[in-house]
Amino acid sequence: MSGKRIQREKRTIEKMIALYKAGCPQAEPEPERYQALYRYAVKRLDRCAFGEEKPACKQCPIHCYQPAKREEMKQIMRWAGPRMLWHHPVLAIRHLIDDKRPVPPIPEKYQPKKKP
């Protein structure tokens, strides 16, 4: 079960992808691609090592996205981010506030193993 913060992140990603898909001239015409990207992002959020204390993904020391998917999401966020202020102002402002949160320490299970 996800907490309030993770649920809000999921809604924000969903709205950003929808804005990009509907309005960006460079957007691919096949909707399945964006549905798959959204499902991937939700899966990553559900498995986030930090849980409710997660930092913004761009500041996270654990990059859980595959490089290609990460680049695609960055492109979507670059285009949709400024437009979110007009279409979904509360989500956009909360996202900007979350972006300023400090990065918590990396959980032990994600730290490199020490060799004896």
PELIN-V317440 format. One record per residue. N is the residue number from 0. PHI is phi as a letter, one per 40 degrees, with the letter a starting at -180 (none if undefined). D_FIRST is the distance of its C-alpha to the first C-alpha in Angstrom with 2 decimals. Layout:
BEGIN
[[N,PHI,D_FIRST] [N,PHI,D_FIRST]]
END
This chain:
BEGIN
[[0,none,0.00] [1,c,3.80] [2,c,6.67] [3,c,9.86] [4,c,11.67] [5,c,9.66] [6,c,9.61] [7,c,13.29] [8,c,14.02] [9,c,12.98] [10,c,15.25] [11,c,17.91] [12,c,18.09] [13,d,18.29] [14,c,21.09] [15,c,22.88] [16,c,23.06] [17,c,24.30] [18,c,26.91] [19,c,28.08] [20,c,28.38] [21,c,30.28] [22,b,32.56] [23,c,33.16] [24,c,36.44] [25,c,35.32] [26,c,32.21] [27,c,32.38] [28,c,33.10] [29,c,30.73] [30,c,27.40] [31,c,25.81] [32,c,25.95] [33,c,23.79] [34,c,21.26] [35,c,21.05] [36,c,20.77] [37,c,17.91] [38,c,16.00] [39,c,16.96] [40,c,15.82] [41,c,12.31] [42,c,12.23] [43,c,13.72] [44,c,11.32] [45,c,8.28] [46,b,10.79] [47,d,12.38] [48,c,14.25] [49,c,14.23] [50,g,10.63] [51,c,11.20] [52,c,14.84] [53,c,15.42] [54,c,18.91] [55,c,20.07] [56,d,20.09] [57,c,23.88] [58,b,24.18] [59,c,21.75] [60,c,23.74] [61,b,21.49] [62,c,22.03] [63,c,19.49] [64,c,20.89] [65,c,23.89] [66,d,26.99] [67,c,27.81] [68,c,24.39] [69,c,24.39] [70,c,27.85] [71,c,26.92] [72,c,24.02] [73,c,26.48] [74,c,29.02] [75,c,26.74] [76,c,25.69] [77,c,29.36] [78,c,30.45] [79,c,27.72] [80,d,27.08] [81,c,30.33] [82,c,30.02] [83,c,26.63] [84,d,28.60] [85,c,30.54] [86,c,28.03] [87,a,24.83] [88,c,26.19] [89,c,23.33] [90,c,20.82] [91,c,23.67] [92,c,24.57] [93,c,21.08] [94,c,20.88] [95,c,24.32] [96,c,23.43] [97,c,20.42] [98,c,22.98] [99,c,25.04] [100,c,22.51] [101,c,23.82] [102,c,22.55] [103,c,21.15] [104,c,22.66] [105,c,21.48] [106,d,19.47] [107,d,21.98] [108,c,20.57] [109,b,21.20] [110,c,24.69] [111,c,27.68] [112,c,29.09] [113,c,32.35] [114,c,35.27] [115,c,37.41]]
END
